[in-house]
Amino acid sequence: MNAETMENRVMPVQRLREQLLGLRQDGKKIVFTNGCFDILHPGHVFYLEQARALGDVLVVAINSDQSVHRLKGNDRPVHEQTVRALMLSALRSVDYVTVFDDPDPLKLIALLEPDILVKGGDWRRQDIVGRELVEARGGRVLSLPFVGNYSTSNIIADIVSRFCPPG
């Protein structure tokens, strides 16, 4: 995949909505997930492959830099949103990436109307934001199990402990 192809898969929300309308008219099932995806690791890759297998098109919405900062603290994100979006768009399992700044993806889910909404295993199904909207339209909401013991926070802590010893 070349850089132009990757960039074409990263879309502003309105353009993505139009793209999904056409795909839905063609009978495609749209899968949606969201998160920070700050440091891409194998757990993310496995999770996104599982999500993509549930439908025909996988949309990944990432938190904006400001949103990650609000959620994760002063030292995050490690990678700015354009880098995170391009990295995700390079994965074969990911069809489209968009960025959102709201505290949660509820407005985005309402706008994009996915058929299937997924989150990682740290989310209880009943707590997944947008569950009611998707289920009201006849869609499915799933919490996918973790594969491996990967965590961005743990990766960062490991790097700090190795390269920035106390004192």
LUMVEXNU-258343 format. One record per residue: residue in one letter; x negated, y, z negated of N, C-alpha, C, O in turn. Coordinates in pm, whole numbers, always signed. Layout:
# residues N
residu / n.X / n.Y / n.Z / ca.X / ca.Y / ca.Z / c.X / c.Y / c.Z / o.X / o.Y / o.Z
A / X / Y / Z / X / Y / Z / X / Y / Z / X / Y / Z
...
# end
This chain:
# residues 167
residu / n.X / n.Y / n.Z / ca.X / ca.Y / ca.Z / c.X / c.Y / c.Z / o.X / o.Y / o.Z
M / -84 / -117 / +0 / +0 / +0 / +0 / -89 / +124 / +0 / -187 / +130 / -74
N / -56 / +221 / +82 / -138 / +342 / +87 / -76 / +453 / +3 / +37 / +440 / -46
A / -149 / +561 / -14 / -106 / +671 / -100 / +24 / +733 / -51 / +108 / +771 / -133
E / +42 / +744 / +79 / +165 / +803 / +132 / +286 / +717 / +98 / +391 / +770 / +60
T / +273 / +587 / +111 / +382 / +496 / +76 / +416 / +508 / -72 / +534 / +513 / -108
M / +314 / +515 / -157 / +338 / +529 / -300 / +413 / +658 / -329 / +510 / +658 / -404
E / +368 / +768 / -269 / +433 / +897 / -294 / +576 / +898 / -243 / +661 / +964 / -303
N / +607 / +826 / -135 / +744 / +820 / -83 / +837 / +744 / -176 / +959 / +756 / -164
R / +782 / +667 / -267 / +864 / +591 / -361 / +889 / +670 / -490 / +970 / +628 / -573
V / +822 / +782 / -507 / +843 / +871 / -621 / +935 / +983 / -573 / +899 / +1059 / -483
M / +1054 / +992 / -632 / +1156 / +1083 / -580 / +1217 / +1170 / -689 / +1233 / +1127 / -803
P / +1251 / +1294 / -651 / +1334 / +1373 / -742 / +1472 / +1308 / -753 / +1514 / +1235 / -663
V / +1540 / +1335 / -860 / +1665 / +1266 / -893 / +1771 / +1277 / -783 / +1831 / +1177 / -746
Q / +1794 / +1395 / -730 / +1900 / +1411 / -629 / +1870 / +1331 / -503 / +1960 / +1270 / -445
R / +1748 / +1333 / -460 / +1710 / +1255 / -341 / +1724 / +1105 / -368 / +1768 / +1029 / -282
L / +1686 / +1065 / -487 / +1700 / +924 / -526 / +1847 / +884 / -528 / +1882 / +775 / -483
R / +1932 / +970 / -580 / +2075 / +940 / -585 / +2129 / +913 / -444 / +2203 / +817 / -423
E / +2092 / +998 / -348 / +2135 / +980 / -209 / +2082 / +848 / -153 / +2155 / +776 / -85
Q / +1958 / +818 / -182 / +1898 / +693 / -135 / +1974 / +572 / -190 / +2002 / +477 / -118
L / +2006 / +578 / -319 / +2077 / +466 / -382 / +2219 / +451 / -330 / +2269 / +339 / -320
L / +2285 / +561 / -298 / +2420 / +553 / -242 / +2419 / +471 / -113 / +2505 / +385 / -92
G / +2321 / +497 / -27 / +2310 / +421 / +97 / +2281 / +274 / +72 / +2339 / +187 / +136
L / +2192 / +247 / -21 / +2158 / +107 / -54 / +2278 / +34 / -113 / +2302 / -82 / -82
R / +2353 / +104 / -198 / +2472 / +43 / -259 / +2576 / +11 / -151 / +2642 / -92 / -157
Q / +2590 / +101 / -53 / +2684 / +76 / +57 / +2643 / -47 / +138 / +2727 / -114 / +198
D / +2514 / -76 / +138 / +2464 / -196 / +207 / +2476 / -321 / +119 / +2429 / -428 / +158
G / +2538 / -308 / +3 / +2560 / -422 / -85 / +2446 / -454 / -179 / +2445 / -560 / -241
K / +2350 / -365 / -191 / +2235 / -389 / -279 / +2271 / -364 / -425 / +2345 / -271 / -457
K / +2217 / -449 / -514 / +2234 / -434 / -658 / +2118 / -351 / -712 / +2001 / -383 / -690
I / +2151 / -243 / -782 / +2052 / -150 / -833 / +2023 / -182 / -980 / +2114 / -187 / -1062
V / +1895 / -203 / -1011 / +1849 / -226 / -1148 / +1777 / -99 / -1193 / +1701 / -40 / -1117
F / +1803 / -58 / -1316 / +1744 / +65 / -1372 / +1678 / +35 / -1505 / +1732 / -39 / -1588
T / +1560 / +92 / -1524 / +1496 / +91 / -1655 / +1425 / +224 / -1673 / +1406 / +300 / -1578
N / +1387 / +251 / -1795 / +1317 / +377 / -1823 / +1219 / +359 / -1936 / +1227 / +263 / -2014
G / +1125 / +452 / -1945 / +1028 / +451 / -2054 / +915 / +548 / -2026 / +916 / +619 / -1925
C / +819 / +550 / -2116 / +704 / +639 / -2102 / +601 / +582 / -2005 / +547 / +655 / -1923
F / +573 / +452 / -2015 / +474 / +385 / -1931 / +344 / +465 / -1928 / +289 / +493 / -1822
D / +297 / +501 / -2046 / +183 / +590 / -2059 / +52 / +526 / -2014 / -20 / +584 / -1933
I / +22 / +410 / -2065 / -95 / +334 / -2018 / -40 / +201 / -1967 / +5 / +117 / -2044
L / -44 / +184 / -1837 / +11 / +64 / -1775 / -69 / -58 / -1820 / -191 / -60 / -1809
H / +1 / -160 / -1870 / -64 / -282 / -1917 / +13 / -404 / -1869 / +123 / -390 / -1816
P / -42 / -525 / -1887 / +23 / -646 / -1837 / +166 / -664 / -1887 / +251 / -715 / -1814
G / +194 / -624 / -2010 / +331 / -634 / -2061 / +429 / -555 / -1975 / +539 / -602 / -1948
H / +389 / -435 / -1933 / +473 / -356 / -1843 / +494 / -429 / -1710 / +606 / -437 / -1660
V / +385 / -482 / -1655 / +393 / -549 / -1525 / +488 / -668 / -1532 / +574 / -684 / -1445
F / +474 / -751 / -1634 / +562 / -868 / -1649 / +707 / -824 / -1668 / +797 / -881 / -1608
Y / +728 / -724 / -1750 / +863 / -672 / -1776 / +928 / -620 / -1647 / +1044 / -650 / -1620
L / +854 / -543 / -1569 / +909 / -487 / -1446 / +937 / -596 / -1342 / +1032 / -584 / -1265
E / +855 / -699 / -1340 / +884 / -812 / -1250 / +1012 / -883 / -1292 / +1092 / -922 / -1206
Q / +1032 / -901 / -1422 / +1156 / -962 / -1472 / +1276 / -875 / -1434 / +1379 / -926 / -1389
A / +1263 / -744 / -1452 / +1373 / -652 / -1421 / +1407 / -657 / -1273 / +1524 / -664 / -1236
R / +1306 / -655 / -1189 / +1328 / -655 / -1043 / +1398 / -782 / -997 / +1477 / -778 / -903
A / +1369 / -893 / -1062 / +1430 / -1021 / -1024 / +1581 / -1024 / -1049 / +1650 / -1112 / -999
L / +1631 / -929 / -1126 / +1774 / -925 / -1159 / +1860 / -864 / -1049 / +1982 / -878 / -1051
G / +1797 / -796 / -953 / +1875 / -730 / -849 / +1792 / -712 / -722 / +1693 / -780 / -700
D / +1837 / -617 / -640 / +1772 / -594 / -510 / +1677 / -475 / -510 / +1582 / -472 / -432
V / +1703 / -378 / -598 / +1625 / -254 / -601 / +1597 / -219 / -747 / +1689 / -217 / -829
L / +1471 / -191 / -778 / +1435 / -151 / -915 / +1397 / -3 / -917 / +1306 / +41 / -846
V / +1469 / +72 / -1000 / +1441 / +213 / -1024 / +1380 / +225 / -1163 / +1436 / +175 / -1260
V / +1264 / +291 / -1171 / +1200 / +317 / -1300 / +1201 / +467 / -1322 / +1144 / +543 / -1244
A / +1265 / +509 / -1430 / +1266 / +650 / -1469 / +1165 / +668 / -1582 / +1172 / +599 / -1684
I / +1072 / +761 / -1562 / +972 / +783 / -1666 / +999 / +916 / -1736 / +1045 / +1013 / -1676
N / +968 / +917 / -1864 / +977 / +1040 / -1942 / +875 / +1140 / -1891 / +762 / +1104 / -1860
S / +917 / +1266 / -1881 / +824 / +1372 / -1842 / +715 / +1385 / -1947 / +726 / +1330 / -2057
D / +609 / +1457 / -1913 / +501 / +1480 / -2008 / +554 / +1543 / -2137 / +516 / +1502 / -2247
Q / +641 / +1643 / -2123 / +697 / +1711 / -2241 / +780 / +1614 / -2325 / +775 / +1618 / -2448
S / +855 / +1529 / -2259 / +937 / +1431 / -2329 / +850 / +1330 / -2405 / +881 / +1297 / -2520
V / +744 / +1281 / -2342 / +654 / +1187 / -2410 / +590 / +1255 / -2531 / +579 / +1195 / -2638
H / +550 / +1377 / -2514 / +490 / +1454 / -2624 / +588 / +1462 / -2742 / +548 / +1442 / -2857
R / +713 / +1490 / -2713 / +815 / +1498 / -2819 / +837 / +1362 / -2886 / +856 / +1355 / -3007
L / +836 / +1255 / -2807 / +863 / +1121 / -2859 / +744 / +1058 / -2930 / +761 / +993 / -3033
K / +623 / +1077 / -2876 / +507 / +1002 / -2921 / +404 / +1082 / -2999 / +316 / +1025 / -3062
G / +415 / +1216 / -2995 / +321 / +1296 / -3072 / +225 / +1377 / -2987 / +226 / +1369 / -2864
N / +141 / +1454 / -3056 / +54 / +1552 / -2993 / -48 / +1494 / -2896 / -87 / +1561 / -2800
D / -92 / +1372 / -2918 / -197 / +1314 / -2835 / -146 / +1238 / -2713 / -224 / +1178 / -2640
R / -16 / +1241 / -2691 / +43 / +1167 / -2579 / +118 / +1264 / -2490 / +167 / +1366 / -2539
P / +128 / +1237 / -2364 / +82 / +1117 / -2297 / -68 / +1121 / -2269 / -131 / +1227 / -2267
V / -123 / +1004 / -2248 / -263 / +993 / -2208 / -274 / +1032 / -2061 / -364 / +1106 / -2022
H / -182 / +982 / -1979 / -180 / +1012 / -1836 / -61 / +1102 / -1805 / +49 / +1080 / -1855
E / -84 / +1205 / -1724 / +25 / +1295 / -1688 / +127 / +1222 / -1601 / +99 / +1117 / -1544
Q / +245 / +1279 / -1593 / +357 / +1213 / -1528 / +331 / +1179 / -1381 / +379 / +1076 / -1334
T / +258 / +1260 / -1308 / +231 / +1228 / -1168 / +144 / +1103 / -1156 / +164 / +1022 / -1066
V / +49 / +1087 / -1246 / -36 / +968 / -1246 / +46 / +846 / -1285 / +36 / +742 / -1220
R / +127 / +857 / -1390 / +211 / +745 / -1432 / +306 / +702 / -1322 / +326 / +583 / -1298
A / +367 / +801 / -1254 / +461 / +771 / -1146 / +391 / +700 / -1030 / +444 / +602 / -977
L / +274 / +748 / -991 / +202 / +683 / -881 / +157 / +542 / -916 / +165 / +452 / -832
M / +111 / +522 / -1038 / +70 / +387 / -1080 / +189 / +290 / -1072 / +175 / +179 / -1021
L / +304 / +333 / -1123 / +422 / +246 / -1119 / +467 / +220 / -975 / +507 / +109 / -942
S / +460 / +323 / -891 / +505 / +307 / -753 / +416 / +209 / -675 / +458 / +158 / -571
A / +297 / +183 / -723 / +206 / +90 / -657 / +242 / -56 / -686 / +194 / -146 / -617
L / +324 / -80 / -786 / +362 / -217 / -821 / +464 / -271 / -722 / +558 / -200 / -684
R / +447 / -395 / -679 / +539 / -452 / -581 / +681 / -466 / -634 / +776 / -469 / -557
S / +695 / -475 / -765 / +828 / -492 / -823 / +908 / -362 / -829 / +1030 / -365 / -843
V / +842 / -249 / -818 / +907 / -119 / -835 / +938 / -59 / -698 / +850 / -43 / -614
D / +1066 / -25 / -678 / +1107 / +35 / -551 / +1104 / +188 / -555 / +1061 / +252 / -460
Y / +1150 / +245 / -667 / +1155 / +391 / -680 / +1119 / +433 / -821 / +1146 / +361 / -918
V / +1058 / +550 / -830 / +1023 / +609 / -960 / +1075 / +752 / -959 / +1065 / +823 / -859
T / +1131 / +794 / -1072 / +1173 / +932 / -1090 / +1134 / +975 / -1231 / +1104 / +892 / -1316
V / +1134 / +1105 / -1254 / +1093 / +1161 / -1382 / +1212 / +1234 / -1444 / +1285 / +1303 / -1374
F / +1230 / +1217 / -1575 / +1336 / +1291 / -1645 / +1280 / +1356 / -1770 / +1184 / +1308 / -1830
D / +1343 / +1468 / -1809 / +1294 / +1546 / -1923 / +1387 / +1542 / -2043 / +1348 / +1586 / -2152
D / +1507 / +1492 / -2027 / +1603 / +1487 / -2137 / +1552 / +1395 / -2247 / +1465 / +1311 / -2224
P / +1607 / +1410 / -2368 / +1565 / +1323 / -2479 / +1593 / +1175 / -2453 / +1524 / +1088 / -2505
D / +1695 / +1147 / -2373 / +1728 / +1010 / -2336 / +1778 / +1010 / -2191 / +1803 / +1117 / -2135
P / +1792 / +892 / -2130 / +1827 / +886 / -1987 / +1978 / +884 / -1959 / +2018 / +850 / -1847
L / +2061 / +921 / -2055 / +2206 / +907 / -2037 / +2258 / +981 / -1914 / +2332 / +924 / -1835
K / +2220 / +1108 / -1896 / +2266 / +1185 / -1779 / +2218 / +1121 / -1650 / +2291 / +1116 / -1551
L / +2097 / +1073 / -1651 / +2039 / +1010 / -1533 / +2112 / +881 / -1497 / +2140 / +855 / -1380
I / +2143 / +802 / -1597 / +2218 / +678 / -1575 / +2357 / +709 / -1520 / +2405 / +640 / -1430
A / +2421 / +813 / -1573 / +2553 / +853 / -1523 / +2544 / +896 / -1377 / +2634 / +867 / -1298
L / +2439 / +964 / -1340 / +2421 / +1013 / -1204 / +2386 / +902 / -1105 / +2439 / +898 / -994
L / +2298 / +812 / -1145 / +2250 / +707 / -1053 / +2339 / +583 / -1048 / +2334 / +508 / -951
E / +2420 / +561 / -1152 / +2516 / +451 / -1158 / +2455 / +314 / -1125 / +2499 / +247 / -1031
P / +2355 / +272 / -1202 / +2296 / +140 / -1175 / +2395 / +27 / -1204 / +2486 / +41 / -1285
D / +2374 / -84 / -1135 / +2455 / -204 / -1158 / +2405 / -281 / -1280 / +2482 / -347 / -1350
I / +2274 / -272 / -1303 / +2211 / -346 / -1413 / +2116 / -250 / -1485 / +2034 / -183 / -1422
L / +2129 / -244 / -1616 / +2045 / -158 / -1700 / +1964 / -250 / -1791 / +2019 / -335 / -1859
V / +1832 / -232 / -1791 / +1746 / -317 / -1873 / +1649 / -234 / -1956 / +1607 / -125 / -1917
K / +1616 / -288 / -2071 / +1512 / -233 / -2159 / +1431 / -351 / -2211 / +1469 / -467 / -2196
G / +1319 / -318 / -2274 / +1232 / -421 / -2329 / +1287 / -479 / -2458 / +1383 / -429 / -2515
G / +1223 / -588 / -2502 / +1268 / -665 / -2616 / +1271 / -592 / -2749 / +1328 / -644 / -2845
D / +1213 / -474 / -2757 / +1222 / -398 / -2882 / +1355 / -325 / -2894 / +1382 / -261 / -2996
W / +1439 / -333 / -2792 / +1572 / -271 / -2794 / +1678 / -379 / -2814 / +1681 / -479 / -2742
R / +1765 / -357 / -2911 / +1884 / -441 / -2923 / +1982 / -396 / -2816 / +2000 / -276 / -2793
R / +2045 / -490 / -2752 / +2136 / -460 / -2641 / +2237 / -352 / -2677 / +2262 / -262 / -2598
Q / +2294 / -361 / -2794 / +2398 / -265 / -2834 / +2343 / -124 / -2856 / +2420 / -28 / -2862
D / +2211 / -110 / -2868 / +2150 / +22 / -2890 / +2094 / +85 / -2762 / +2041 / +196 / -2766
I / +2105 / +16 / -2651 / +2049 / +68 / -2525 / +2133 / +186 / -2477 / +2254 / +174 / -2457
V / +2066 / +299 / -2459 / +2133 / +421 / -2413 / +2188 / +399 / -2273 / +2116 / +354 / -2183
G / +2316 / +429 / -2255 / +2382 / +413 / -2126 / +2460 / +284 / -2113 / +2526 / +261 / -2012
R / +2451 / +200 / -2216 / +2519 / +69 / -2211 / +2667 / +85 / -2178 / +2720 / +16 / -2091
E / +2735 / +175 / -2248 / +2879 / +192 / -2229 / +2912 / +234 / -2086 / +3008 / +184 / -2027
L / +2833 / +324 / -2031 / +2857 / +371 / -1893 / +2845 / +257 / -1793 / +2931 / +241 / -1706
V / +2740 / +180 / -1805 / +2715 / +72 / -1710 / +2820 / -37 / -1725 / +2872 / -87 / -1625
E / +2850 / -75 / -1847 / +2950 / -181 / -1868 / +3089 / -136 / -1824 / +3167 / -218 / -1775
A / +3122 / -9 / -1842 / +3252 / +43 / -1800 / +3271 / +32 / -1648 / +3384 / +22 / -1599
R / +3160 / +34 / -1575 / +3165 / +20 / -1429 / +3155 / -127 / -1387 / +3149 / -156 / -1268
G / +3152 / -218 / -1483 / +3142 / -360 / -1451 / +3000 / -410 / -1440 / +2977 / -523 / -1396
G / +2904 / -328 / -1481 / +2763 / -366 / -1473 / +2716 / -445 / -1593 / +2791 / -469 / -1688
R / +2590 / -486 / -1588 / +2529 / -565 / -1695 / +2420 / -484 / -1764 / +2354 / -401 / -1703
V / +2405 / -512 / -1893 / +2300 / -448 / -1974 / +2225 / -559 / -2046 / +2284 / -644 / -2112
L / +2091 / -556 / -2032 / +2009 / -662 / -2087 / +1887 / -607 / -2160 / +1830 / -505 / -2122
S / +1849 / -677 / -2266 / +1722 / -653 / -2333 / +1632 / -771 / -2297 / +1659 / -884 / -2337
L / +1526 / -743 / -2222 / +1439 / -850 / -2174 / +1330 / -881 / -2276 / +1274 / -789 / -2337
P / +1300 / -1008 / -2296 / +1198 / -1044 / -2395 / +1059 / -998 / -2351 / +1027 / -992 / -2232
F / +978 / -966 / -2450 / +839 / -931 / -2423 / +763 / -1053 / -2374 / +790 / -1166 / -2415
V / +668 / -1029 / -2285 / +576 / -1133 / -2241 / +438 / -1090 / -2288 / +384 / -990 / -2240
G / +382 / -1163 / -2381 / +253 / -1124 / -2437 / +271 / -1024 / -2550 / +382 / -981 / -2580
N / +162 / -990 / -2611 / +165 / -899 / -2727 / +94 / -769 / -2690 / -10 / -735 / -2747
Y / +151 / -697 / -2594 / +89 / -574 / -2545 / +162 / -453 / -2599 / +284 / -456 / -2616
S / +88 / -348 / -2626 / +145 / -224 / -2677 / +51 / -109 / -2643 / -69 / -116 / -2670
T / +107 / -4 / -2583 / +25 / +113 / -2553 / -34 / +171 / -2680 / -152 / +207 / -2683
S / +46 / +182 / -2784 / -3 / +237 / -2911 / -118 / +154 / -2966 / -216 / +209 / -3017
N / -107 / +20 / -2956 / -215 / -66 / -3004 / -341 / -53 / -2918 / -452 / -57 / -2970
I / -322 / -37 / -2787 / -437 / -17 / -2698 / -510 / +111 / -2735 / -633 / +113 / -2742
I / -436 / +217 / -2758 / -497 / +346 / -2796 / -570 / +332 / -2929 / -683 / +380 / -2944
A / -506 / +268 / -3026 / -570 / +250 / -3157 / -698 / +169 / -3145 / -797 / +198 / -3212
D / -697 / +67 / -3059 / -816 / -14 / -3038 / -929 / +68 / -2977 / -1044 / +56 / -3018
I / -897 / +150 / -2879 / -999 / +235 / -2815 / -1057 / +332 / -2918 / -1179 / +349 / -2926
V / -971 / +394 / -2996 / -1018 / +490 / -3098 / -1108 / +419 / -3199 / -1214 / +472 / -3234
S / -1069 / +299 / -3245 / -1150 / +230 / -3345 / -1285 / +187 / -3288 / -1384 / +183 / -3362
R / -1292 / +157 / -3161 / -1418 / +113 / -3101 / -1511 / +228 / -3070 / -1633 / +217 / -3088
F / -1456 / +338 / -3023 / -1540 / +444 / -2971 / -1543 / +571 / -3057 / -1622 / +662 / -3032
C / -1459 / +576 / -3157 / -1456 / +694 / -3245 / -1455 / +646 / -3390 / -1356 / +664 / -3460
P / -1564 / +585 / -3435 / -1567 / +532 / -3572 / -1546 / +644 / -3674 / -1587 / +758 / -3651
P / -1482 / +611 / -3787 / -1460 / +713 / -3891 / -1591 / +773 / -3940 / -1696 / +708 / -3944
G / -1580 / +897 / -3976 / -1698 / +960 / -4036 / -1764 / +1045 / -3942 / -1865 / +1107 / -3975
# end
